[in-house]
Amino acid sequence: MTAETALDTDELRAMIADVLEVDEASITPEIDFVRDLGVDSLLAMELAVTLERHYQVKIESHEIGNVRTMPDISALLARKLRKPA
């Protein structure tokens, strides 16, 4: 995926739901992964690894620790994908 490629939110939602083992419909912009879905640091790192592999970016542990919602993940990936390789 290149910086010019827009994020496919349906694909991203499906990946998040798969890693978190929840129904895709539960991944809404308002849902807080930590508060509402009980995501802990280990699960957050698993999500980071999945995103890194798919989007070919590097996500630091402190970055994924600040991600709590779908819009947070979208914003993080958008920043990462805009950076030159």
Chimera marker file (.cmm) of the C-alpha trace (Angstrom):
<marker_set name="trace">
<marker id="1" x="0.000" y="0.000" z="0.000" r="1" g="1" b="0" radius="0.5"/>
<marker id="2" x="1.340" y="3.435" z="-0.896" r="1" g="1" b="0" radius="0.5"/>
<marker id="3" x="0.723" y="6.856" z="0.566" r="1" g="1" b="0" radius="0.5"/>
<marker id="4" x="-1.558" y="7.639" z="-2.351" r="1" g="1" b="0" radius="0.5"/>
<marker id="5" x="-3.801" y="4.687" z="-1.566" r="1" g="1" b="0" radius="0.5"/>
<marker id="6" x="-6.747" y="5.598" z="0.631" r="1" g="1" b="0" radius="0.5"/>
<marker id="7" x="-7.506" y="3.465" z="3.626" r="1" g="1" b="0" radius="0.5"/>
<marker id="8" x="-10.350" y="1.047" z="3.044" r="1" g="1" b="0" radius="0.5"/>
<marker id="9" x="-12.329" y="1.444" z="6.269" r="1" g="1" b="0" radius="0.5"/>
<marker id="10" x="-14.308" y="-1.747" z="5.717" r="1" g="1" b="0" radius="0.5"/>
<marker id="11" x="-11.087" y="-3.731" z="5.299" r="1" g="1" b="0" radius="0.5"/>
<marker id="12" x="-9.571" y="-2.042" z="8.357" r="1" g="1" b="0" radius="0.5"/>
<marker id="13" x="-12.710" y="-2.731" z="10.419" r="1" g="1" b="0" radius="0.5"/>
<marker id="14" x="-12.589" y="-6.398" z="9.375" r="1" g="1" b="0" radius="0.5"/>
<marker id="15" x="-8.922" y="-6.696" z="10.412" r="1" g="1" b="0" radius="0.5"/>
<marker id="16" x="-9.558" y="-5.063" z="13.780" r="1" g="1" b="0" radius="0.5"/>
<marker id="17" x="-12.584" y="-7.276" z="14.431" r="1" g="1" b="0" radius="0.5"/>
<marker id="18" x="-10.601" y="-10.382" z="13.497" r="1" g="1" b="0" radius="0.5"/>
<marker id="19" x="-7.727" y="-9.581" z="15.860" r="1" g="1" b="0" radius="0.5"/>
<marker id="20" x="-10.027" y="-8.534" z="18.702" r="1" g="1" b="0" radius="0.5"/>
<marker id="21" x="-12.316" y="-11.510" z="18.030" r="1" g="1" b="0" radius="0.5"/>
<marker id="22" x="-15.477" y="-9.405" z="17.942" r="1" g="1" b="0" radius="0.5"/>
<marker id="23" x="-18.247" y="-8.884" z="15.406" r="1" g="1" b="0" radius="0.5"/>
<marker id="24" x="-17.374" y="-6.326" z="12.719" r="1" g="1" b="0" radius="0.5"/>
<marker id="25" x="-20.565" y="-4.414" z="13.497" r="1" g="1" b="0" radius="0.5"/>
<marker id="26" x="-19.214" y="-3.668" z="16.983" r="1" g="1" b="0" radius="0.5"/>
<marker id="27" x="-16.260" y="-1.723" z="15.532" r="1" g="1" b="0" radius="0.5"/>
<marker id="28" x="-17.918" y="1.678" z="15.274" r="1" g="1" b="0" radius="0.5"/>
<marker id="29" x="-16.209" y="5.084" z="15.386" r="1" g="1" b="0" radius="0.5"/>
<marker id="30" x="-17.471" y="5.594" z="18.945" r="1" g="1" b="0" radius="0.5"/>
<marker id="31" x="-16.362" y="2.269" z="20.458" r="1" g="1" b="0" radius="0.5"/>
<marker id="32" x="-13.417" y="2.541" z="22.845" r="1" g="1" b="0" radius="0.5"/>
<marker id="33" x="-11.293" y="-0.590" z="22.445" r="1" g="1" b="0" radius="0.5"/>
<marker id="34" x="-9.988" y="-0.484" z="26.012" r="1" g="1" b="0" radius="0.5"/>
<marker id="35" x="-13.106" y="0.571" z="27.899" r="1" g="1" b="0" radius="0.5"/>
<marker id="36" x="-15.751" y="-1.161" z="25.784" r="1" g="1" b="0" radius="0.5"/>
<marker id="37" x="-13.919" y="-4.223" z="24.444" r="1" g="1" b="0" radius="0.5"/>
<marker id="38" x="-11.354" y="-4.850" z="27.185" r="1" g="1" b="0" radius="0.5"/>
<marker id="39" x="-8.321" y="-4.593" z="24.912" r="1" g="1" b="0" radius="0.5"/>
<marker id="40" x="-5.111" y="-4.965" z="26.930" r="1" g="1" b="0" radius="0.5"/>
<marker id="41" x="-1.510" y="-4.192" z="25.945" r="1" g="1" b="0" radius="0.5"/>
<marker id="42" x="-0.872" y="-7.702" z="24.584" r="1" g="1" b="0" radius="0.5"/>
<marker id="43" x="-3.908" y="-7.571" z="22.311" r="1" g="1" b="0" radius="0.5"/>
<marker id="44" x="-2.975" y="-4.037" z="21.243" r="1" g="1" b="0" radius="0.5"/>
<marker id="45" x="0.471" y="-5.269" z="20.209" r="1" g="1" b="0" radius="0.5"/>
<marker id="46" x="-1.110" y="-8.140" z="18.275" r="1" g="1" b="0" radius="0.5"/>
<marker id="47" x="-3.224" y="-5.566" z="16.453" r="1" g="1" b="0" radius="0.5"/>
<marker id="48" x="-0.128" y="-3.450" z="15.762" r="1" g="1" b="0" radius="0.5"/>
<marker id="49" x="1.698" y="-6.431" z="14.243" r="1" g="1" b="0" radius="0.5"/>
<marker id="50" x="-1.281" y="-7.219" z="12.017" r="1" g="1" b="0" radius="0.5"/>
<marker id="51" x="-1.480" y="-3.625" z="10.833" r="1" g="1" b="0" radius="0.5"/>
<marker id="52" x="2.287" y="-3.449" z="10.276" r="1" g="1" b="0" radius="0.5"/>
<marker id="53" x="2.230" y="-6.538" z="8.094" r="1" g="1" b="0" radius="0.5"/>
<marker id="54" x="-0.765" y="-5.490" z="6.065" r="1" g="1" b="0" radius="0.5"/>
<marker id="55" x="0.155" y="-1.839" z="5.520" r="1" g="1" b="0" radius="0.5"/>
<marker id="56" x="3.944" y="-2.337" z="5.556" r="1" g="1" b="0" radius="0.5"/>
<marker id="57" x="4.556" y="0.313" z="8.218" r="1" g="1" b="0" radius="0.5"/>
<marker id="58" x="6.310" y="0.344" z="11.587" r="1" g="1" b="0" radius="0.5"/>
<marker id="59" x="4.123" y="1.054" z="14.617" r="1" g="1" b="0" radius="0.5"/>
<marker id="60" x="5.909" y="1.735" z="17.899" r="1" g="1" b="0" radius="0.5"/>
<marker id="61" x="4.479" y="0.400" z="21.157" r="1" g="1" b="0" radius="0.5"/>
<marker id="62" x="3.814" y="3.917" z="22.485" r="1" g="1" b="0" radius="0.5"/>
<marker id="63" x="1.864" y="4.727" z="19.315" r="1" g="1" b="0" radius="0.5"/>
<marker id="64" x="-0.429" y="1.726" z="19.567" r="1" g="1" b="0" radius="0.5"/>
<marker id="65" x="-0.848" y="2.456" z="23.275" r="1" g="1" b="0" radius="0.5"/>
<marker id="66" x="-2.475" y="5.774" z="22.367" r="1" g="1" b="0" radius="0.5"/>
<marker id="67" x="-4.967" y="4.150" z="20.000" r="1" g="1" b="0" radius="0.5"/>
<marker id="68" x="-8.386" y="3.631" z="21.527" r="1" g="1" b="0" radius="0.5"/>
<marker id="69" x="-10.851" y="4.004" z="18.642" r="1" g="1" b="0" radius="0.5"/>
<marker id="70" x="-11.246" y="3.239" z="14.948" r="1" g="1" b="0" radius="0.5"/>
<marker id="71" x="-10.627" y="6.923" z="14.042" r="1" g="1" b="0" radius="0.5"/>
<marker id="72" x="-7.406" y="6.766" z="16.118" r="1" g="1" b="0" radius="0.5"/>
<marker id="73" x="-6.175" y="3.794" z="14.083" r="1" g="1" b="0" radius="0.5"/>
<marker id="74" x="-7.168" y="5.451" z="10.805" r="1" g="1" b="0" radius="0.5"/>
<marker id="75" x="-5.294" y="8.644" z="11.759" r="1" g="1" b="0" radius="0.5"/>
<marker id="76" x="-2.197" y="6.698" z="12.840" r="1" g="1" b="0" radius="0.5"/>
<marker id="77" x="-2.113" y="4.723" z="9.600" r="1" g="1" b="0" radius="0.5"/>
<marker id="78" x="-2.730" y="7.828" z="7.504" r="1" g="1" b="0" radius="0.5"/>
<marker id="79" x="0.308" y="9.505" z="9.143" r="1" g="1" b="0" radius="0.5"/>
<marker id="80" x="2.433" y="6.402" z="8.652" r="1" g="1" b="0" radius="0.5"/>
<marker id="81" x="1.447" y="5.983" z="5.012" r="1" g="1" b="0" radius="0.5"/>
<marker id="82" x="2.240" y="9.616" z="4.191" r="1" g="1" b="0" radius="0.5"/>
<marker id="83" x="5.842" y="9.296" z="5.400" r="1" g="1" b="0" radius="0.5"/>
<marker id="84" x="8.417" y="8.523" z="2.715" r="1" g="1" b="0" radius="0.5"/>
<marker id="85" x="9.892" y="5.038" z="2.893" r="1" g="1" b="0" radius="0.5"/>
<link id1="1" id2="2" r="1" g="1" b="0" radius="0.2"/>
<link id1="2" id2="3" r="1" g="1" b="0" radius="0.2"/>
<link id1="3" id2="4" r="1" g="1" b="0" radius="0.2"/>
<link id1="4" id2="5" r="1" g="1" b="0" radius="0.2"/>
<link id1="5" id2="6" r="1" g="1" b="0" radius="0.2"/>
<link id1="6" id2="7" r="1" g="1" b="0" radius="0.2"/>
<link id1="7" id2="8" r="1" g="1" b="0" radius="0.2"/>
<link id1="8" id2="9" r="1" g="1" b="0" radius="0.2"/>
<link id1="9" id2="10" r="1" g="1" b="0" radius="0.2"/>
<link id1="10" id2="11" r="1" g="1" b="0" radius="0.2"/>
<link id1="11" id2="12" r="1" g="1" b="0" radius="0.2"/>
<link id1="12" id2="13" r="1" g="1" b="0" radius="0.2"/>
<link id1="13" id2="14" r="1" g="1" b="0" radius="0.2"/>
<link id1="14" id2="15" r="1" g="1" b="0" radius="0.2"/>
<link id1="15" id2="16" r="1" g="1" b="0" radius="0.2"/>
<link id1="16" id2="17" r="1" g="1" b="0" radius="0.2"/>
<link id1="17" id2="18" r="1" g="1" b="0" radius="0.2"/>
<link id1="18" id2="19" r="1" g="1" b="0" radius="0.2"/>
<link id1="19" id2="20" r="1" g="1" b="0" radius="0.2"/>
<link id1="20" id2="21" r="1" g="1" b="0" radius="0.2"/>
<link id1="21" id2="22" r="1" g="1" b="0" radius="0.2"/>
<link id1="22" id2="23" r="1" g="1" b="0" radius="0.2"/>
<link id1="23" id2="24" r="1" g="1" b="0" radius="0.2"/>
<link id1="24" id2="25" r="1" g="1" b="0" radius="0.2"/>
<link id1="25" id2="26" r="1" g="1" b="0" radius="0.2"/>
<link id1="26" id2="27" r="1" g="1" b="0" radius="0.2"/>
<link id1="27" id2="28" r="1" g="1" b="0" radius="0.2"/>
<link id1="28" id2="29" r="1" g="1" b="0" radius="0.2"/>
<link id1="29" id2="30" r="1" g="1" b="0" radius="0.2"/>
<link id1="30" id2="31" r="1" g="1" b="0" radius="0.2"/>
<link id1="31" id2="32" r="1" g="1" b="0" radius="0.2"/>
<link id1="32" id2="33" r="1" g="1" b="0" radius="0.2"/>
<link id1="33" id2="34" r="1" g="1" b="0" radius="0.2"/>
<link id1="34" id2="35" r="1" g="1" b="0" radius="0.2"/>
<link id1="35" id2="36" r="1" g="1" b="0" radius="0.2"/>
<link id1="36" id2="37" r="1" g="1" b="0" radius="0.2"/>
<link id1="37" id2="38" r="1" g="1" b="0" radius="0.2"/>
<link id1="38" id2="39" r="1" g="1" b="0" radius="0.2"/>
<link id1="39" id2="40" r="1" g="1" b="0" radius="0.2"/>
<link id1="40" id2="41" r="1" g="1" b="0" radius="0.2"/>
<link id1="41" id2="42" r="1" g="1" b="0" radius="0.2"/>
<link id1="42" id2="43" r="1" g="1" b="0" radius="0.2"/>
<link id1="43" id2="44" r="1" g="1" b="0" radius="0.2"/>
<link id1="44" id2="45" r="1" g="1" b="0" radius="0.2"/>
<link id1="45" id2="46" r="1" g="1" b="0" radius="0.2"/>
<link id1="46" id2="47" r="1" g="1" b="0" radius="0.2"/>
<link id1="47" id2="48" r="1" g="1" b="0" radius="0.2"/>
<link id1="48" id2="49" r="1" g="1" b="0" radius="0.2"/>
<link id1="49" id2="50" r="1" g="1" b="0" radius="0.2"/>
<link id1="50" id2="51" r="1" g="1" b="0" radius="0.2"/>
<link id1="51" id2="52" r="1" g="1" b="0" radius="0.2"/>
<link id1="52" id2="53" r="1" g="1" b="0" radius="0.2"/>
<link id1="53" id2="54" r="1" g="1" b="0" radius="0.2"/>
<link id1="54" id2="55" r="1" g="1" b="0" radius="0.2"/>
<link id1="55" id2="56" r="1" g="1" b="0" radius="0.2"/>
<link id1="56" id2="57" r="1" g="1" b="0" radius="0.2"/>
<link id1="57" id2="58" r="1" g="1" b="0" radius="0.2"/>
<link id1="58" id2="59" r="1" g="1" b="0" radius="0.2"/>
<link id1="59" id2="60" r="1" g="1" b="0" radius="0.2"/>
<link id1="60" id2="61" r="1" g="1" b="0" radius="0.2"/>
<link id1="61" id2="62" r="1" g="1" b="0" radius="0.2"/>
<link id1="62" id2="63" r="1" g="1" b="0" radius="0.2"/>
<link id1="63" id2="64" r="1" g="1" b="0" radius="0.2"/>
<link id1="64" id2="65" r="1" g="1" b="0" radius="0.2"/>
<link id1="65" id2="66" r="1" g="1" b="0" radius="0.2"/>
<link id1="66" id2="67" r="1" g="1" b="0" radius="0.2"/>
<link id1="67" id2="68" r="1" g="1" b="0" radius="0.2"/>
<link id1="68" id2="69" r="1" g="1" b="0" radius="0.2"/>
<link id1="69" id2="70" r="1" g="1" b="0" radius="0.2"/>
<link id1="70" id2="71" r="1" g="1" b="0" radius="0.2"/>
<link id1="71" id2="72" r="1" g="1" b="0" radius="0.2"/>
<link id1="72" id2="73" r="1" g="1" b="0" radius="0.2"/>
<link id1="73" id2="74" r="1" g="1" b="0" radius="0.2"/>
<link id1="74" id2="75" r="1" g="1" b="0" radius="0.2"/>
<link id1="75" id2="76" r="1" g="1" b="0" radius="0.2"/>
<link id1="76" id2="77" r="1" g="1" b="0" radius="0.2"/>
<link id1="77" id2="78" r="1" g="1" b="0" radius="0.2"/>
<link id1="78" id2="79" r="1" g="1" b="0" radius="0.2"/>
<link id1="79" id2="80" r="1" g="1" b="0" radius="0.2"/>
<link id1="80" id2="81" r="1" g="1" b="0" radius="0.2"/>
<link id1="81" id2="82" r="1" g="1" b="0" radius="0.2"/>
<link id1="82" id2="83" r="1" g="1" b="0" radius="0.2"/>
<link id1="83" id2="84" r="1" g="1" b="0" radius="0.2"/>
<link id1="84" id2="85" r="1" g="1" b="0" radius="0.2"/>
</marker_set>
